[in-house]
Amino acid sequence: MSVLAKERILSLIEIEKAAFQKAKQEGNRGAAWTALEREHILGQAFLWLHIRSHVAMLRFALTQGEIGEAIGQFVRLVLAPLGNMTGKLPRGNTGRSNVSAFAPMPYPDDLAEVLSRSDEAHRQ
């Protein structure tokens, strides 16, 4: 992956982190989860960012009293390194416990171009 593509992904992750904080402060649980999901989709190909996204989801689930989601995030924290080390990641997966941890999903339209380029670079 080019340095430029990685920098673009990192800047998009920062935007999603800010969107999460804003939504959380406003008490907008749905928007907060959406921002966390998008952060996961963006960072999934990078081990540290992938783990960090699941830690953020676990923390948020616990603060919201979502025990089922918290358990799902704990399981995903165990699985994430294996997926990154083997290269068997379900691209586009939101990272939430309400979807299979193994199911690829379509990228959000506004992220598809940068992530598709990232996928191509990883395959080369």
C-alpha positions as CSV (number, residue, x, y, z in Angstrom):
1,M,0.0,0.0,0.0
2,S,1.3,3.4,-0.9
3,V,2.1,5.9,1.9
4,L,-0.5,8.2,0.4
5,A,-3.2,5.6,0.6
6,K,-2.3,4.7,4.2
7,E,-2.3,8.4,5.2
8,R,-5.8,8.8,3.6
9,I,-7.1,5.9,5.5
10,L,-5.6,7.2,8.8
11,S,-7.1,10.6,8.2
12,L,-10.5,9.0,7.6
13,I,-10.2,7.1,10.8
14,E,-9.5,10.3,12.7
15,I,-12.7,11.8,11.2
16,E,-14.7,8.7,12.4
17,K,-13.2,9.0,15.8
18,A,-14.2,12.6,16.0
19,A,-17.7,11.7,14.8
20,F,-18.0,9.0,17.5
21,Q,-17.0,11.5,20.2
22,K,-19.5,14.0,19.0
23,A,-22.3,11.5,18.7
24,K,-21.5,10.1,22.2
25,Q,-21.5,13.6,23.7
26,E,-24.9,14.3,22.1
27,G,-26.3,11.0,23.3
28,N,-26.8,9.8,19.8
29,R,-26.1,6.1,20.3
30,G,-26.9,5.1,16.6
31,A,-24.6,7.6,15.1
32,A,-21.9,6.7,17.7
33,W,-22.1,3.0,16.6
34,T,-22.1,3.9,13.0
35,A,-18.8,5.9,13.5
36,L,-17.3,3.0,15.3
37,E,-18.3,0.6,12.6
38,R,-16.8,2.8,9.9
39,E,-13.6,3.1,12.0
40,H,-13.5,-0.7,12.1
41,I,-14.0,-1.0,8.3
42,L,-11.2,1.5,7.6
43,G,-8.7,0.1,10.1
44,Q,-9.4,-3.6,9.7
45,A,-6.4,-4.3,7.5
46,F,-3.9,-2.9,10.1
47,L,-3.5,-5.1,13.2
48,W,-3.2,-2.3,15.7
49,L,-6.0,-0.3,14.3
50,H,-8.2,-3.3,14.0
51,I,-7.7,-4.2,17.7
52,R,-8.1,-0.6,18.7
53,S,-11.5,-0.4,17.0
54,H,-12.7,-3.5,18.9
55,V,-11.4,-2.1,22.2
56,A,-13.4,1.1,21.5
57,M,-16.5,-0.9,20.6
58,L,-16.1,-3.0,23.8
59,R,-15.8,0.1,26.0
60,F,-18.8,1.8,24.3
61,A,-20.9,-1.4,24.7
62,L,-20.0,-1.6,28.4
63,T,-20.9,2.1,29.0
64,Q,-24.2,1.5,27.2
65,G,-25.0,-1.6,29.2
66,E,-25.0,-3.7,26.1
67,I,-23.7,-6.9,27.6
68,G,-24.3,-9.1,24.5
69,E,-22.4,-6.6,22.4
70,A,-19.6,-6.5,24.9
71,I,-19.2,-10.3,24.9
72,G,-19.2,-10.2,21.1
73,Q,-16.4,-7.6,21.2
74,F,-14.4,-9.7,23.6
75,V,-14.6,-12.6,21.2
76,R,-13.6,-10.4,18.3
77,L,-10.6,-9.1,20.2
78,V,-9.4,-12.7,20.4
79,L,-10.1,-13.4,16.7
80,A,-8.8,-10.1,15.2
81,P,-5.1,-10.9,15.5
82,L,-5.7,-14.3,13.9
83,G,-7.5,-12.7,10.9
84,N,-4.8,-10.2,10.4
85,M,-1.9,-12.7,10.7
86,T,-3.6,-15.1,8.2
87,G,-4.9,-12.4,5.9
88,K,-8.4,-13.9,6.2
89,L,-10.3,-10.8,7.1
90,P,-13.9,-10.3,6.0
91,R,-13.5,-7.0,4.2
92,G,-16.2,-4.5,4.8
93,N,-17.4,-6.2,8.0
94,T,-18.7,-3.7,10.5
95,G,-17.2,-5.5,13.5
96,R,-20.4,-5.6,15.5
97,S,-21.7,-8.6,17.2
98,N,-25.0,-8.4,15.3
99,V,-23.2,-9.7,12.2
100,S,-21.1,-12.8,11.6
101,A,-17.4,-12.1,12.4
102,F,-16.6,-14.0,9.2
103,A,-19.0,-12.4,6.7
104,P,-17.6,-9.9,4.2
105,M,-19.8,-7.0,3.6
106,P,-20.0,-4.3,0.9
107,Y,-17.9,-1.2,1.7
108,P,-19.9,2.0,2.4
109,D,-20.1,3.9,-0.9
110,D,-18.1,6.8,0.3
111,L,-15.2,4.6,1.5
112,A,-15.3,2.0,-1.4
113,E,-12.7,3.7,-3.6
114,V,-9.9,4.2,-1.0
115,L,-10.5,0.7,0.5
116,S,-10.6,-1.0,-2.9
117,R,-7.2,0.5,-3.7
118,S,-6.0,-0.8,-0.3
119,D,-7.2,-4.3,-1.1
120,E,-5.5,-4.3,-4.4
121,A,-2.2,-3.2,-2.8
122,H,-2.5,-6.0,-0.2
123,R,-2.9,-8.6,-2.9
124,Q,0.2,-7.5,-4.8
